[in-house]
Amino acid sequence: MNVIDYLLEYQKFTFKEESFNEIDALVLTAVSYFPFNGLKTKKDVLNTKQLAALLDTYLLPVDAGERQINYLKVLKIVTNSLRYKKAKFAYYSKVKSKADSKQFQAITIILPEFVYLSFGGTDGTLTGWKEDFDMAYLDIVPSEIEAIKYANAIAKKFFFRPFIFGGHSKGGRLAITAAKNFKKPHKLKAIYSYDAPNYSPNFYDEEYKKISPLIHAYAPAESIIGRLMVIDKEKIIVASSKSLLMQHDLFTWLINDGSFIREEQYSERSTRIVEGINEAFLNYDNNNKRAFVDALFALLEKLDIEVLPKENEIISFIRHRFSLLRSCWKETPKKERDTLVKIVFNIGKEFFLRRDKK
């Protein structure tokens, strides 16, 4: 059973009959990936009936992938379910700036018991991924600043209800950063983070310790993204129907009886990859990390792509663009090529050294 199966099974239960749980939080997190700005409405707040009517006329892009189809499916089930009947969807925000390497989206979901701030993750564009890589050397990235502003602005609209923050991938990191800088911390009830990238050590200060007990963090058994950088607290390890990077897809996470199916530990191969990347990057200062990220994305921009290939399309993508990639590589300044080769070589070296030690 995955999150869509869960929705179909639990849609007939109210929250009084079956309490709000970690899967409901994942459902509301998935909602933030839907492009609400594509709906034909000027209303800031929509109830389920209004949203359902708009979704009936919404057309997916011709090139929509499986995940986009699934996000729409989730929202359609949610708006027609008894479980979420009283929900309202409000204050959708989407901000993207290539110049600032900023990609942000969030939506507020209003329930009778609490207000859920759902932060979207990376949208697959070059801009979104560039910001993710910038996390390797920046203490805070532009979308995190946007998340802090968004959360505090929404807090002013609700005086009495408690708040829950949640997000998947980068969205999970935005949820935690926004919570740490929330001006009404006494109203925070919980924070849900699903396979989110972590932070540098100086993030985990006294302010962080105040919200740490509220954090519910999850990662699949072969997580890579959710284990990069410094992890402050152990994450709940979740079973998945896929492998390695494809486990990052929240629709592959396995569910039974209203909760995730747990795993006892991460897989050995994912651990070698994660430790190799983390160890390799520890050997470089922030200037070198910035140089690597800038060189990598300068090369990708020369390939004239806006949306990066999905995890299962990477090999096919390289094969079909090999000639262009080789040409762009030759045009890349030697200093940038040297930076890329050096860091990729060290990541590979760390990986194989760890494999040989097993």
C-alpha positions as a Python dict, from the first residue, in 0.01 Angstrom:
ca = {
    (1, 'M'): (0, 0, 0),
    (2, 'N'): (126, 349, -84),
    (3, 'V'): (-9, 694, 2),
    (4, 'I'): (-275, 683, -271),
    (5, 'D'): (-397, 342, -150),
    (6, 'Y'): (-406, 483, 203),
    (7, 'L'): (-622, 774, 88),
    (8, 'L'): (-867, 542, -84),
    (9, 'E'): (-896, 324, 226),
    (10, 'Y'): (-913, 600, 487),
    (11, 'Q'): (-1119, 858, 297),
    (12, 'K'): (-1437, 740, 470),
    (13, 'F'): (-1303, 798, 823),
    (14, 'T'): (-1316, 1131, 1006),
    (15, 'F'): (-1025, 1241, 1222),
    (16, 'K'): (-1236, 1158, 1527),
    (17, 'E'): (-1270, 800, 1407),
    (18, 'E'): (-908, 763, 1296),
    (19, 'S'): (-669, 1021, 1440),
    (20, 'F'): (-441, 1238, 1228),
    (21, 'N'): (-120, 1044, 1169),
    (22, 'E'): (216, 1047, 989),
    (23, 'I'): (53, 942, 661),
    (24, 'D'): (-202, 1224, 676),
    (25, 'A'): (92, 1461, 721),
    (26, 'L'): (252, 1309, 410),
    (27, 'V'): (-74, 1357, 219),
    (28, 'L'): (-85, 1726, 309),
    (29, 'T'): (283, 1755, 222),
    (30, 'A'): (218, 1607, -124),
    (31, 'V'): (-48, 1874, -184),
    (32, 'S'): (219, 2146, -201),
    (33, 'Y'): (362, 1998, -522),
    (34, 'F'): (43, 2069, -714),
    (35, 'P'): (60, 2393, -922),
    (36, 'F'): (-235, 2582, -772),
    (37, 'N'): (-138, 2885, -978),
    (38, 'G'): (-261, 2690, -1281),
    (39, 'L'): (-620, 2688, -1155),
    (40, 'K'): (-868, 2937, -1299),
    (41, 'T'): (-955, 3126, -983),
    (42, 'K'): (-865, 3450, -807),
    (43, 'K'): (-970, 3328, -462),
    (44, 'D'): (-705, 3306, -190),
    (45, 'V'): (-902, 3046, 4),
    (46, 'L'): (-1083, 2743, -142),
    (47, 'N'): (-1297, 2486, 36),
    (48, 'T'): (-1295, 2125, -84),
    (49, 'K'): (-1610, 2166, -291),
    (50, 'Q'): (-1472, 2470, -474),
    (51, 'L'): (-1134, 2307, -530),
    (52, 'A'): (-1293, 1982, -654),
    (53, 'A'): (-1489, 2178, -916),
    (54, 'L'): (-1172, 2351, -1037),
    (55, 'L'): (-983, 2023, -1055),
    (56, 'D'): (-1254, 1875, -1277),
    (57, 'T'): (-1160, 2125, -1548),
    (58, 'Y'): (-784, 2121, -1487),
    (59, 'L'): (-574, 1974, -1768),
    (60, 'L'): (-233, 1826, -1700),
    (61, 'P'): (53, 1933, -1929),
    (62, 'V'): (100, 1707, -2231),
    (63, 'D'): (442, 1601, -2102),
    (64, 'A'): (323, 1537, -1745),
    (65, 'G'): (515, 1263, -1569),
    (66, 'E'): (391, 997, -1331),
    (67, 'R'): (450, 1212, -1024),
    (68, 'Q'): (250, 1506, -1162),
    (69, 'I'): (-34, 1266, -1238),
    (70, 'N'): (-12, 1128, -884),
    (71, 'Y'): (-16, 1473, -720),
    (72, 'L'): (-337, 1553, -907),
    (73, 'K'): (-481, 1216, -809),
    (74, 'V'): (-402, 1282, -441),
    (75, 'L'): (-574, 1619, -450),
    (76, 'K'): (-882, 1480, -623),
    (77, 'I'): (-922, 1207, -362),
    (78, 'V'): (-863, 1456, -79),
    (79, 'T'): (-1127, 1700, -204),
    (80, 'N'): (-1387, 1424, -239),
    (81, 'S'): (-1317, 1247, 91),
    (82, 'L'): (-1503, 1264, 421),
    (83, 'R'): (-1170, 1271, 605),
    (84, 'Y'): (-1061, 1607, 463),
    (85, 'K'): (-1408, 1746, 395),
    (86, 'K'): (-1360, 2044, 628),
    (87, 'A'): (-1019, 2139, 488),
    (88, 'K'): (-955, 2470, 317),
    (89, 'F'): (-663, 2539, 85),
    (90, 'A'): (-523, 2888, 107),
    (91, 'Y'): (-247, 3140, 35),
    (92, 'Y'): (-59, 2942, -228),
    (93, 'S'): (280, 3094, -298),
    (94, 'K'): (524, 3014, -576),
    (95, 'V'): (848, 3206, -627),
    (96, 'K'): (1122, 3126, -875),
    (97, 'S'): (1430, 3328, -966),
    (98, 'K'): (1706, 3192, -1185),
    (99, 'A'): (1930, 3487, -1099),
    (100, 'D'): (1902, 3415, -725),
    (101, 'S'): (1889, 3035, -763),
    (102, 'K'): (1561, 3040, -574),
    (103, 'Q'): (1269, 2800, -612),
    (104, 'F'): (991, 2803, -352),
    (105, 'Q'): (633, 2692, -322),
    (106, 'A'): (400, 2650, -25),
    (107, 'I'): (33, 2627, 61),
    (108, 'T'): (-165, 2661, 382),
    (109, 'I'): (-419, 2389, 461),
    (110, 'I'): (-672, 2497, 721),
    (111, 'L'): (-835, 2224, 930),
    (112, 'P'): (-1067, 2269, 1231),
    (113, 'E'): (-800, 2134, 1468),
    (114, 'F'): (-489, 2307, 1328),
    (115, 'V'): (-329, 2487, 1035),
    (116, 'Y'): (-85, 2287, 822),
    (117, 'L'): (188, 2474, 635),
    (118, 'S'): (296, 2252, 346),
    (119, 'F'): (630, 2335, 184),
    (120, 'G'): (706, 2197, -161),
    (121, 'G'): (1036, 2036, -254),
    (122, 'T'): (1251, 2068, -563),
    (123, 'D'): (1048, 2101, -882),
    (124, 'G'): (1298, 1927, -1110),
    (125, 'T'): (1417, 2243, -1286),
    (126, 'L'): (1780, 2347, -1311),
    (127, 'T'): (1704, 2645, -1086),
    (128, 'G'): (1557, 2420, -818),
    (129, 'W'): (1846, 2176, -826),
    (130, 'K'): (2104, 2456, -824),
    (131, 'E'): (1956, 2582, -499),
    (132, 'D'): (1973, 2231, -353),
    (133, 'F'): (2342, 2206, -434),
    (134, 'D'): (2399, 2553, -288),
    (135, 'M'): (2303, 2403, 49),
    (136, 'A'): (2647, 2238, 52),
    (137, 'Y'): (2818, 2570, 126),
    (138, 'L'): (2546, 2819, 230),
    (139, 'D'): (2408, 2824, 585),
    (140, 'I'): (2073, 2935, 446),
    (141, 'V'): (1944, 2939, 87),
    (142, 'P'): (1693, 3186, -64),
    (143, 'S'): (1393, 2952, -43),
    (144, 'E'): (1453, 2911, 331),
    (145, 'I'): (1434, 3289, 375),
    (146, 'E'): (1112, 3279, 172),
    (147, 'A'): (978, 3000, 397),
    (148, 'I'): (1048, 3202, 712),
    (149, 'K'): (866, 3504, 571),
    (150, 'Y'): (575, 3290, 454),
    (151, 'A'): (528, 3113, 789),
    (152, 'N'): (535, 3433, 992),
    (153, 'A'): (295, 3606, 753),
    (154, 'I'): (47, 3318, 778),
    (155, 'A'): (77, 3315, 1158),
    (156, 'K'): (-68, 3666, 1168),
    (157, 'K'): (-389, 3536, 1008),
    (158, 'F'): (-463, 3276, 1277),
    (159, 'F'): (-467, 3379, 1642),
    (160, 'F'): (-586, 3066, 1820),
    (161, 'R'): (-518, 2756, 1612),
    (162, 'P'): (-196, 2557, 1651),
    (163, 'F'): (35, 2500, 1355),
    (164, 'I'): (195, 2197, 1196),
    (165, 'F'): (473, 2242, 938),
    (166, 'G'): (565, 1976, 686),
    (167, 'G'): (760, 1912, 369),
    (168, 'H'): (923, 1650, 150),
    (169, 'S'): (1279, 1674, 17),
    (170, 'K'): (1388, 2040, 23),
    (171, 'G'): (1041, 2118, 158),
    (172, 'G'): (1124, 1926, 476),
    (173, 'R'): (1429, 2143, 528),
    (174, 'L'): (1217, 2455, 465),
    (175, 'A'): (967, 2334, 726),
    (176, 'I'): (1239, 2294, 990),
    (177, 'T'): (1409, 2626, 906),
    (178, 'A'): (1074, 2809, 916),
    (179, 'A'): (989, 2644, 1248),
    (180, 'K'): (1323, 2743, 1400),
    (181, 'N'): (1256, 3106, 1306),
    (182, 'F'): (881, 3105, 1382),
    (183, 'K'): (778, 3410, 1584),
    (184, 'K'): (502, 3219, 1762),
    (185, 'P'): (682, 2902, 1874),
    (186, 'H'): (424, 2829, 2144),
    (187, 'K'): (172, 2760, 1866),
    (188, 'L'): (386, 2494, 1696),
    (189, 'K'): (242, 2146, 1743),
    (190, 'A'): (465, 1934, 1517),
    (191, 'I'): (707, 1939, 1221),
    (192, 'Y'): (710, 1661, 961),
    (193, 'S'): (1020, 1617, 746),
    (194, 'Y'): (1029, 1352, 472),
    (195, 'D'): (1370, 1257, 328),
    (196, 'A'): (1497, 1613, 358),
    (197, 'P'): (1861, 1723, 319),
    (198, 'N'): (2029, 1820, 644),
    (199, 'Y'): (2242, 2110, 765),
    (200, 'S'): (2593, 2216, 856),
    (201, 'P'): (2681, 2173, 1227),
    (202, 'N'): (2627, 2540, 1322),
    (203, 'F'): (2254, 2513, 1241),
    (204, 'Y'): (2199, 2294, 1545),
    (205, 'D'): (2211, 2572, 1805),
    (206, 'E'): (1998, 2653, 2111),
    (207, 'E'): (1706, 2774, 1899),
    (208, 'Y'): (1707, 2447, 1710),
    (209, 'K'): (1709, 2248, 2034),
    (210, 'K'): (1382, 2415, 2129),
    (211, 'I'): (1200, 2273, 1827),
    (212, 'S'): (1389, 1943, 1800),
    (213, 'P'): (1138, 1744, 2013),
    (214, 'L'): (861, 1845, 1771),
    (215, 'I'): (1037, 1708, 1462),
    (216, 'H'): (917, 1382, 1307),
    (217, 'A'): (1180, 1293, 1046),
    (218, 'Y'): (1159, 1007, 797),
    (219, 'A'): (1383, 862, 527),
    (220, 'P'): (1358, 550, 308),
    (221, 'A'): (1592, 256, 363),
    (222, 'E'): (1817, 353, 71),
    (223, 'S'): (1798, 726, 129),
    (224, 'I'): (2076, 939, -12),
    (225, 'I'): (1933, 1292, -19),
    (226, 'G'): (1796, 1266, 335),
    (227, 'R'): (2134, 1164, 476),
    (228, 'L'): (2359, 1426, 322),
    (229, 'M'): (2547, 1667, 552),
    (230, 'V'): (2510, 1649, 932),
    (231, 'I'): (2214, 1461, 1081),
    (232, 'D'): (2118, 1582, 1428),
    (233, 'K'): (1858, 1321, 1515),
    (234, 'E'): (1782, 970, 1398),
    (235, 'K'): (1519, 944, 1127),
    (236, 'I'): (1249, 680, 1112),
    (237, 'I'): (1354, 441, 835),
    (238, 'V'): (1075, 358, 591),
    (239, 'A'): (1037, 65, 351),
    (240, 'S'): (1007, 146, -20),
    (241, 'S'): (908, -43, -335),
    (242, 'K'): (1201, 106, -534),
    (243, 'S'): (1578, 135, -490),
    (244, 'L'): (1838, 406, -421),
    (245, 'L'): (1748, 751, -562),
    (246, 'M'): (1408, 629, -682),
    (247, 'Q'): (1313, 577, -316),
    (248, 'H'): (1310, 955, -279),
    (249, 'D'): (971, 945, -455),
    (250, 'L'): (714, 958, -173),
    (251, 'F'): (473, 743, -376),
    (252, 'T'): (710, 446, -336),
    (253, 'W'): (694, 447, 44),
    (254, 'L'): (513, 147, 190),
    (255, 'I'): (226, 178, 436),
    (256, 'N'): (28, -65, 649),
    (257, 'D'): (-254, -3, 895),
    (258, 'G'): (-220, 376, 895),
    (259, 'S'): (157, 398, 941),
    (260, 'F'): (479, 347, 748),
    (261, 'I'): (631, 2, 730),
    (262, 'R'): (956, 42, 923),
    (263, 'E'): (1302, -89, 840),
    (264, 'E'): (1565, -148, 1107),
    (265, 'Q'): (1857, 8, 922),
    (266, 'Y'): (1974, 170, 601),
    (267, 'S'): (2111, -50, 323),
    (268, 'E'): (2488, -99, 301),
    (269, 'R'): (2518, 32, -55),
    (270, 'S'): (2332, 356, 17),
    (271, 'T'): (2544, 404, 330),
    (272, 'R'): (2864, 370, 126),
    (273, 'I'): (2740, 629, -124),
    (274, 'V'): (2630, 875, 146),
    (275, 'E'): (2948, 837, 351),
    (276, 'G'): (3159, 875, 37),
    (277, 'I'): (2988, 1201, -61),
    (278, 'N'): (2990, 1343, 291),
    (279, 'E'): (3353, 1248, 354),
    (280, 'A'): (3468, 1388, 19),
    (281, 'F'): (3296, 1720, 79),
    (282, 'L'): (3444, 1748, 429),
    (283, 'N'): (3784, 1786, 264),
    (284, 'Y'): (3682, 2109, 92),
    (285, 'D'): (3609, 2455, 224),
    (286, 'N'): (3303, 2653, 119),
    (287, 'N'): (3490, 2833, -160),
    (288, 'N'): (3581, 2502, -322),
    (289, 'K'): (3227, 2372, -280),
    (290, 'R'): (3088, 2687, -441),
    (291, 'A'): (3336, 2652, -729),
    (292, 'F'): (3226, 2292, -783),
    (293, 'V'): (2854, 2377, -782),
    (294, 'D'): (2901, 2678, -1011),
    (295, 'A'): (3111, 2476, -1255),
    (296, 'L'): (2865, 2186, -1259),
    (297, 'F'): (2563, 2402, -1331),
    (298, 'A'): (2748, 2616, -1584),
    (299, 'L'): (2810, 2292, -1773),
    (300, 'L'): (2446, 2184, -1741),
    (301, 'E'): (2326, 2522, -1869),
    (302, 'K'): (2539, 2476, -2181),
    (303, 'L'): (2339, 2160, -2249),
    (304, 'D'): (2037, 2388, -2288),
    (305, 'I'): (1812, 2201, -2047),
    (306, 'E'): (1566, 2348, -1802),
    (307, 'V'): (1431, 2031, -1641),
    (308, 'L'): (1675, 1766, -1521),
    (309, 'P'): (1602, 1402, -1611),
    (310, 'K'): (1422, 1183, -1358),
    (311, 'E'): (1625, 926, -1164),
    (312, 'N'): (1534, 642, -1400),
    (313, 'E'): (1612, 850, -1712),
    (314, 'I'): (1968, 962, -1632),
    (315, 'I'): (2152, 691, -1830),
    (316, 'S'): (1926, 739, -2134),
    (317, 'F'): (1971, 1117, -2107),
    (318, 'I'): (2352, 1090, -2109),
    (319, 'R'): (2349, 845, -2399),
    (320, 'H'): (2134, 1070, -2619),
    (321, 'R'): (2327, 1387, -2533),
    (322, 'F'): (2676, 1242, -2524),
    (323, 'S'): (2804, 1434, -2829),
    (324, 'L'): (2670, 1764, -2697),
    (325, 'L'): (2805, 1686, -2351),
    (326, 'R'): (3151, 1617, -2494),
    (327, 'S'): (3141, 1942, -2692),
    (328, 'C'): (3029, 2143, -2387),
    (329, 'W'): (3299, 1980, -2177),
    (330, 'K'): (3566, 2094, -2422),
    (331, 'E'): (3428, 2449, -2409),
    (332, 'T'): (3434, 2454, -2028),
    (333, 'P'): (3734, 2647, -1889),
    (334, 'K'): (4016, 2422, -1768),
    (335, 'K'): (3993, 2553, -1411),
    (336, 'E'): (3626, 2452, -1392),
    (337, 'R'): (3697, 2112, -1548),
    (338, 'D'): (3973, 2050, -1296),
    (339, 'T'): (3741, 2138, -1007),
    (340, 'L'): (3470, 1900, -1130),
    (341, 'V'): (3711, 1614, -1194),
    (342, 'K'): (3886, 1652, -859),
    (343, 'I'): (3571, 1644, -646),
    (344, 'V'): (3396, 1371, -846),
    (345, 'F'): (3716, 1164, -828),
    (346, 'N'): (3734, 1205, -450),
    (347, 'I'): (3369, 1105, -408),
    (348, 'G'): (3435, 794, -616),
    (349, 'K'): (3753, 719, -423),
    (350, 'E'): (3572, 740, -88),
    (351, 'F'): (3297, 513, -219),
    (352, 'F'): (3534, 240, -339),
    (353, 'L'): (3755, 261, -30),
    (354, 'R'): (3450, 204, 188),
    (355, 'R'): (3333, -82, -32),
    (356, 'D'): (3670, -255, 2),
    (357, 'K'): (3657, -221, 381),
    (358, 'K'): (3327, -410, 400),
}
